[in-house]
C-alpha cells in the first residue's frame, strides 16, 4: 500500500510539473467477466467499466497512463430453461480501480499497453438460487482489494476516439474457501473489457 501511494504521489507530482504536456480522456464500456475457482466457467457476467484517465509523455511514442475507474466484475450461472430445478448463481463485485499502464504508440496511432491495477472492493452481492447470501459485517468472504495484471489495446476509430480492448487477471486471490470435498480453493477475477475512449492531447 505504501509503495502504491508513493507511486501515485509521484505521478501526480509529474502532472503538476509538466501539465502542458498532459493528455487525458474518458472511458465508457462493458466487462465480460468470470471468477476462476467458482466452478462456473465462461465470460457470462456483464458489468460497467467507466473511468477517467491521464497520460504522462515519457518519449515521443511512449506514455504512462493513470486511470480511476468504476469496474464491475463477478460471475453468473443461469438455470437451464429446460430444467426447472436447475441451480442459479450470481456474484457481483464492484471495484474502484486505479490502473497504471505503459503505453506505446505505433506509426498508425495504434496504442499497445501493459501494466497493473489496484482495486478497492466497494460493494458485493452473492445470490444463490434467488436468495441473497449474508455474511458478518466484520468477516466478509472477499478480499477488500484486487491487484490485476493488464494487457491493453487501443485502436483509433477517428480523431480522438479509440476502441479499447482490455484483458485483466487477478495476480492475488480474491477469496479462499473450503469446498464440499474439504479441499482449499482459491478464486481470482478474470475479465475482458470493451470500451470507447475519448482522448485529448495524445
Buried (B, 14 or more C-beta within 10 A) or exposed (E): EEEBEEBBEEBEEBBEEEEEBBBBBBBEBBBBBBBBBBEBEEBBBEBBBBBEBBBBBEEEEEBBBBBEBBBBBBBBBEBEEEEEEEEBBBBBBBBBBBBBBBBBBEEEEEBBBBBBBBBEBEEBEBBEEEEEEEEEEEEEBBBEBBBBEBBBBBEBEEEEEBBBBBBBEBEEBBBEEEEEEEEEBEBBBBBBBEBEBEBEEB
